[in-house]
Amino acid sequence: MGSKTRKVAIVGVGHVGASCAYSLINQSICDEIILIGRTPHRAYAQALDLSHCMDFTYTRTKIFAGSCADCSDADIVVLCAGSYPKPGSSRLDMTDSAFEIYQTFIPSLMSCGFDGTIIAAANPVDVVTYMVWKLSGLPRERVIGTGTSIDSSRLKTLLSEYLPVDPRSVHGYVLGEHGESQFAAWSHVTIGGKPIMDILAQHPQRFSQLNLDDIELKTRNAGWEILQHKGSTHYGIANAIAHIVRSILNDDFNITAVSAVLDGEYGERGVCAGVPAILTRKGIAELVELNLTPPERARFANSCQVIRSAGASLPL
């Protein structure tokens, strides 16, 4: 009986990359993981440490330190290499440093014969997703950013605490930039299938403490709050990456908010932004174009312009 090894490479072995590998191992998502880092001995040490999980997991995942040459037959390459924003700056301020990393790495990756799907998790993720798409020459459905997947999860978690319900019973999306111009598409947020606007209208006293503007602000600032207190965010985004990887490898047809190359969807082109997408073995099978309200459409257009302006100076 023939078999196909499910192989994932992770570029960047810091907090996010290592946590991503840990999530993939514990959820038994793939058969092999390659860790690629600027410092080979650190990548080796991370792989060695993670290999010691195997006695306590359901399946054995082979993990080792490698290079671009090991990615020729990889199904997915996850880009985690990057830096964290400094106090007083934003994710968009890291555009130039991200370009310095990936303008060299992506051509090297493609020259090794890689023909799979790339998942960008490095910030500013929407700009990085677009630059990787341009540098790689891959079709747009096979270059995906984590985008607003983590922000949508944060939104659901916050709402679940007020309602209260399980976060998985909350459905809705944060759209646009994974950054300051993001917004919650309240017109499409439902709780157990019931629109949240209907719930608030029918139970004004019961949910009087639920302020949607406050929830949206807390969602947008959640990453900064974590960064301020412990210096990095990695567990949440690692599980978001693992979810996207699993959806692709399992051909799940799962709908997740990711950063995608837009080509007319929502009236936008030449930019990557967070939108719901159907994830399959081919990458993005289809972008789900929500029927946004006029104010939401205006906010989405503004967010796309913010992203577009941040990457306008890059030589792509």
Secondary structure as the mmCIF struct_conf table of DSSP 4:
data_model
#
loop_
_struct_conf.conf_type_id
_struct_conf.id
_struct_conf.beg_label_comp_id
_struct_conf.beg_label_asym_id
_struct_conf.beg_label_seq_id
_struct_conf.end_label_comp_id
_struct_conf.end_label_asym_id
_struct_conf.end_label_seq_id
STRN STRN1 LYS A 7 VAL A 11
BEND BEND1 GLY A 14 GLY A 14
HELX_RH_AL_P HELX_RH_AL_P1 HIS A 15 ASN A 26
TURN_TY1_P TURN_TY1_P1 GLN A 27 SER A 28
BEND BEND2 ASP A 31 ASP A 31
STRN STRN2 GLU A 32 ILE A 36
BEND BEND3 ARG A 38 THR A 39
HELX_RH_AL_P HELX_RH_AL_P2 PRO A 40 SER A 51
TURN_TY1_P TURN_TY1_P2 HIS A 52 CYS A 53
HELX_RH_3T_P HELX_RH_3T_P1 MET A 54 PHE A 56
BEND BEND4 THR A 57 THR A 59
STRN STRN3 LYS A 62 ALA A 65
HELX_RH_3T_P HELX_RH_3T_P2 CYS A 68 CYS A 71
TURN_TY1_P TURN_TY1_P3 SER A 72 ASP A 73
BEND BEND5 ASP A 75 ASP A 75
STRN STRN4 ILE A 76 LEU A 79
HELX_LH_PP_P HELX_LH_PP_P1 TYR A 84 LYS A 86
TURN_TY1_P TURN_TY1_P4 PRO A 87 GLY A 88
HELX_RH_3T_P HELX_RH_3T_P3 ARG A 91 MET A 94
HELX_RH_AL_P HELX_RH_AL_P3 THR A 95 SER A 111
TURN_TY1_P TURN_TY1_P5 CYS A 112 GLY A 113
BEND BEND6 GLY A 116 GLY A 116
STRN STRN5 THR A 117 ALA A 120
BEND BEND7 ALA A 122 PRO A 124
HELX_RH_AL_P HELX_RH_AL_P4 VAL A 125 SER A 136
HELX_RH_3T_P HELX_RH_3T_P4 ARG A 140 ARG A 142
STRN STRN6 VAL A 143 GLY A 145
TURN_TY1_P TURN_TY1_P6 GLY A 147 THR A 148
HELX_RH_AL_P HELX_RH_AL_P5 SER A 149 TYR A 162
TURN_TY1_P TURN_TY1_P7 LEU A 163 PRO A 164
HELX_RH_3T_P HELX_RH_3T_P5 PRO A 167 SER A 169
STRN STRN7 VAL A 170 HIS A 171
STRN STRN8 VAL A 174 LEU A 175
STRN STRN9 GLY A 176 GLY A 176
BEND BEND8 HIS A 178 GLY A 179
TURN_TY1_P TURN_TY1_P8 GLU A 180 SER A 181
STRN STRN10 PHE A 183 ALA A 184
HELX_RH_3T_P HELX_RH_3T_P6 TRP A 186 HIS A 188
STRN STRN11 THR A 190 ILE A 191
TURN_TY1_P TURN_TY1_P9 GLY A 192 GLY A 193
STRN STRN12 LYS A 194 PRO A 195
HELX_RH_AL_P HELX_RH_AL_P6 ILE A 196 GLN A 202
TURN_TY1_P TURN_TY1_P10 PRO A 204 GLN A 209
HELX_RH_AL_P HELX_RH_AL_P7 LEU A 212 LYS A 230
BEND BEND9 GLY A 231 GLY A 231
HELX_RH_AL_P HELX_RH_AL_P8 TYR A 235 LEU A 249
TURN_TY1_P TURN_TY1_P11 ASN A 250 ASP A 251
STRN STRN13 ASN A 254 ASP A 263
BEND BEND10 GLY A 264 GLY A 264
HELX_RH_3T_P HELX_RH_3T_P7 GLU A 265 GLY A 267
STRN STRN14 ARG A 269 THR A 280
TURN_TY1_P TURN_TY1_P12 ARG A 281 LYS A 282
STRN STRN15 GLY A 283 LEU A 287
HELX_RH_AL_P HELX_RH_AL_P9 PRO A 294 ALA A 310
TURN_TY1_P TURN_TY1_P13 GLY A 311 SER A 313
BEND BEND11 LEU A 314 LEU A 314
#
